[in-house]
Amino acid sequence: MISTLLTLFVVGIVALMVLSVVGAVLGLAVGLLFKLIPVLLVGYVVMRLLAPKQKKLSAEDRAWLES
């Protein structure tokens, strides 16, 4: 009887430790996402605005490239 209670107690303690580690990892990941996503989004928008637009090749340029 006592060994069963001790086993359940140990299993409960181990489960709490595992869940706390999983919660800490997920909390850290979500926290980093909310800090990094806005910075990455702003950087992406700035790069899209500053990047040179690719122009269509004229027929003469295309003929020169293919020759």
ZITATA-V602156 format. One line per field, one symbol per residue. ss: DSSP state (2 for helix, 1 for strand, 0 for the rest). psi: psi as a letter, one per 30 degrees, with the letter a starting at -180 (. if undefined). A space follows every 50 residues. Layout:
ss: ???
psi: ???
This chain:
ss: 02222222222222222222222222222222222222222222222222 00000000222222220
psi: eeeeeeeeeeeeeeeeeeeeeeeeeeeeeeeeefeeeeeeeeeeeeeeef kkkklkkleeeeeeef.
